[in-house]
Amino acid sequence: MLSSKVKLSLFLCLSMCLGIGILRFSYTALLPSTRAAYEWTSSFASILSSANLLGYLIGAFWAMKLPQNSRMTFFIQSAAILGSISLLSCAFSGFHGSWYIFWRVISGISGGLLMILSPSVVAQCCDLKDRLSINFIGFSGIGIGVLLATLFMPYLDRISTSSAWLILFGFSTIMCAVLCILLQQFRSHLSAQALPQTESVPVQGLYLCLLTVYACSAFSYVPHSLFWIDYLSNTLHLGLNVINFNWILYGSGSALGAVTAYMLSRKLGNFNALKVLYSFYVGAIFIAVMDAYPALTFVSSFLTGLLNPAVVFLTSYTILQIYTHAYKKLWSIATLCFAITQLIGGLTFSTLQKAGVSYHQQFELAGFVLLAGTVVLFVYLRKSPPKPLHQH
């Protein structure tokens, strides 16, 4: 029999893998081949990207309103199943555009629900001493999902686009089955330990600071998450093998994101680790504009892939440590802010692209926005240094 710690770790890992890694990034990885196979215009592909971001916002808002009890298991199961079906919906061409828009919204809603509800289940069911290790293993699922979504890149000239989507659907179906089995075992514990809705949330300057830089990261990672392949292909005119290698580096970096944040937090403490991660994140975005040295795209791909799940994991865990009983509420607010800023970023960069603004300028804008958020973090922590958080 698996221990409770192993079950919770596996549950959170699969939730993050499906909800963020696959439902979010599979579209980005397969977009170029899907556009060509289904004869989508660039503007329609951009609409689909925005539809997914809108769905994520809806899912995050919905999750924030849900009570923290056993009903969460029903919504997690539903999100996993419908999210998987959204992958199946992309495996076939010839449908009206509204079909794909609808399912990309559903995919986003599923991701938003899983992103908030699954860590909340873990926070409620795990022992205090196991928190860090469970969250570290669980949030590694984001990177594993991104890596799974990128595994097809070198083989897209050998298999059809529909086959790639069907394989992802198969992966997600297996994950759904395991999630449903695990959730049955958590339901009774959640019923016994149901928490009342938090009426007054103890918002402090530290939380607002974390929220600010986290929202800035949501805006700034949009160009890499939506347009990176198009930039490498149509602006830098790199070969298919080089583009595939860049995307595999992105996925490999994502798989290492949580473990990197974990090791840094153990060595430096949560807040110093966040400062280091965000500083490297700014550099990784600015490196993207140095097209005189195409090899630097490898560095940018790997680091941006690594740093997004790293800051997501460490931000979530820091909020959990500081505001234990208000975690679901505050993590919901953080995810909602992330979703809103991400949607604004998606619409902003799509508009800039239609207006003829170069990718270089878009990456520079993204870098400066994250730099501003990072400066806020440095200034606040210098003026009001928080007490070191004990690592269990």
FENBEL-V306539 format. One record per pair of residues at least 12 apart in sequence whose ideal C-beta (glycine too) atoms are under 6 Angstrom apart, sorted by the first residue. I is the first residue (numbers start at 1). J is the second residue. D is the distance in Angstrom with one decimal. If there is no record, write none. Layout:
I | J | D
I | J | D
This chain:
5 | 130 | 4.9
7 | 182 | 5.6
8 | 122 | 5.1
8 | 126 | 5.3
8 | 134 | 5.1
9 | 134 | 5.0
9 | 137 | 4.2
9 | 138 | 5.9
11 | 182 | 4.5
12 | 118 | 5.6
12 | 122 | 5.1
12 | 138 | 2.7
13 | 137 | 5.8
13 | 138 | 5.0
13 | 141 | 3.8
14 | 175 | 4.8
14 | 178 | 5.9
14 | 179 | 5.5
15 | 114 | 4.8
15 | 118 | 3.6
16 | 138 | 6.0
16 | 139 | 5.7
16 | 141 | 3.4
16 | 142 | 4.7
17 | 141 | 3.7
17 | 144 | 5.0
17 | 145 | 3.8
18 | 80 | 6.0
18 | 172 | 5.7
18 | 175 | 4.9
19 | 111 | 4.5
19 | 114 | 3.0
19 | 115 | 5.6
20 | 111 | 5.8
20 | 142 | 4.7
21 | 142 | 5.1
21 | 145 | 1.4
21 | 146 | 4.7
22 | 145 | 4.5
22 | 149 | 5.7
22 | 172 | 5.9
23 | 83 | 4.8
23 | 107 | 4.8
23 | 110 | 5.8
23 | 111 | 4.7
24 | 111 | 5.6
25 | 146 | 4.7
25 | 149 | 4.7
26 | 149 | 4.1
26 | 168 | 5.3
28 | 225 | 5.8
29 | 149 | 4.5
29 | 150 | 5.2
30 | 164 | 5.8
32 | 229 | 5.5
33 | 156 | 4.8
33 | 161 | 4.8
34 | 161 | 5.2
37 | 161 | 4.2
38 | 93 | 4.4
46 | 350 | 4.6
48 | 100 | 5.9
48 | 104 | 4.9
49 | 226 | 5.3
49 | 346 | 5.9
50 | 346 | 5.2
51 | 101 | 4.9
51 | 104 | 4.2
51 | 105 | 4.9
52 | 104 | 4.6
52 | 107 | 5.8
52 | 108 | 4.3
53 | 342 | 5.4
53 | 343 | 4.3
53 | 346 | 4.6
55 | 105 | 3.9
55 | 108 | 2.2
55 | 109 | 4.4
56 | 108 | 4.0
56 | 111 | 5.3
56 | 112 | 4.6
56 | 339 | 4.8
57 | 339 | 4.0
57 | 340 | 6.0
57 | 343 | 5.4
58 | 109 | 5.2
59 | 109 | 3.9
59 | 112 | 2.2
59 | 113 | 4.6
60 | 112 | 4.1
60 | 335 | 4.5
60 | 336 | 4.5
60 | 339 | 4.5
61 | 336 | 5.8
63 | 113 | 5.0
63 | 116 | 3.7
63 | 117 | 5.4
63 | 332 | 5.9
64 | 332 | 3.5
68 | 195 | 4.6
68 | 328 | 5.2
69 | 190 | 5.9
69 | 194 | 3.8
70 | 187 | 4.8
70 | 190 | 4.2
70 | 191 | 4.4
72 | 117 | 4.8
72 | 121 | 5.9
73 | 183 | 4.4
73 | 187 | 5.1
75 | 113 | 5.6
75 | 117 | 6.0
76 | 117 | 5.2
77 | 180 | 5.5
79 | 110 | 4.0
79 | 113 | 4.1
79 | 114 | 5.3
80 | 176 | 4.6
80 | 179 | 5.2
81 | 176 | 5.6
82 | 106 | 5.4
82 | 110 | 5.5
83 | 107 | 5.7
83 | 110 | 3.2
84 | 172 | 3.9
84 | 173 | 5.6
84 | 176 | 5.4
86 | 103 | 4.3
86 | 106 | 4.9
86 | 107 | 3.9
87 | 165 | 6.0
87 | 168 | 5.1
87 | 169 | 4.4
87 | 172 | 5.6
88 | 169 | 4.5
89 | 103 | 4.0
90 | 165 | 4.9
91 | 162 | 4.7
91 | 165 | 3.7
91 | 166 | 4.9
115 | 335 | 5.6
116 | 332 | 5.1
116 | 335 | 5.3
120 | 328 | 4.2
121 | 186 | 5.9
122 | 134 | 5.8
123 | 320 | 5.9
123 | 327 | 5.1
124 | 193 | 5.7
125 | 186 | 5.7
125 | 189 | 5.3
128 | 392 | 5.9
129 | 392 | 5.0
131 | 392 | 5.7
132 | 391 | 5.9
132 | 392 | 5.6
135 | 317 | 5.0
136 | 258 | 5.6
136 | 262 | 4.3
139 | 258 | 4.5
139 | 313 | 3.7
140 | 258 | 4.1
142 | 309 | 4.1
143 | 254 | 3.6
143 | 255 | 3.7
143 | 257 | 4.9
143 | 309 | 4.9
144 | 255 | 5.6
146 | 251 | 4.9
146 | 254 | 3.8
147 | 251 | 3.9
147 | 255 | 4.6
150 | 247 | 5.0
150 | 248 | 5.5
150 | 251 | 3.4
152 | 164 | 4.7
153 | 244 | 4.3
153 | 247 | 4.8
154 | 244 | 4.8
198 | 326 | 4.9
198 | 329 | 4.7
201 | 326 | 5.1
201 | 329 | 5.2
206 | 386 | 5.7
209 | 377 | 5.9
209 | 380 | 4.2
211 | 334 | 5.8
211 | 337 | 5.7
212 | 373 | 5.6
212 | 376 | 5.2
213 | 373 | 3.8
213 | 377 | 4.6
214 | 315 | 5.2
214 | 334 | 5.8
215 | 337 | 4.6
215 | 341 | 4.3
216 | 369 | 5.3
216 | 370 | 5.1
216 | 373 | 2.9
217 | 311 | 5.7
217 | 370 | 5.9
218 | 338 | 4.2
218 | 341 | 4.2
218 | 342 | 4.3
219 | 341 | 4.8
219 | 345 | 4.0
219 | 369 | 5.2
220 | 285 | 6.0
220 | 366 | 4.1
220 | 369 | 5.1
220 | 370 | 3.9
221 | 308 | 5.3
222 | 345 | 3.8
222 | 346 | 5.5
222 | 349 | 5.5
223 | 349 | 5.8
223 | 362 | 5.2
223 | 363 | 5.6
223 | 366 | 5.2
224 | 304 | 4.6
231 | 359 | 4.6
232 | 246 | 5.8
235 | 359 | 5.1
236 | 291 | 5.6
246 | 297 | 5.5
246 | 301 | 4.4
249 | 298 | 5.7
249 | 301 | 4.3
249 | 302 | 4.4
250 | 301 | 4.5
250 | 305 | 3.7
253 | 302 | 4.1
253 | 305 | 3.1
253 | 306 | 3.5
254 | 305 | 4.3
254 | 309 | 5.5
256 | 306 | 5.5
257 | 306 | 4.7
257 | 309 | 3.3
257 | 310 | 4.0
258 | 309 | 5.7
258 | 313 | 4.5
260 | 310 | 5.3
261 | 310 | 4.0
261 | 313 | 5.1
261 | 314 | 4.3
269 | 388 | 5.3
270 | 318 | 4.7
270 | 389 | 5.2
271 | 381 | 5.6
274 | 314 | 5.8
277 | 307 | 5.8
277 | 310 | 5.3
277 | 311 | 5.4
278 | 374 | 4.3
281 | 307 | 4.3
282 | 367 | 5.9
282 | 370 | 5.2
282 | 371 | 4.9
282 | 374 | 5.8
284 | 300 | 5.4
284 | 303 | 3.5
284 | 304 | 4.9
285 | 363 | 6.0
285 | 366 | 5.3
285 | 367 | 4.2
286 | 367 | 4.4
287 | 299 | 5.7
287 | 300 | 4.4
288 | 300 | 4.5
288 | 363 | 4.6
289 | 360 | 4.6
289 | 363 | 5.0
316 | 331 | 5.9
319 | 331 | 5.6
321 | 389 | 4.9
349 | 362 | 5.5
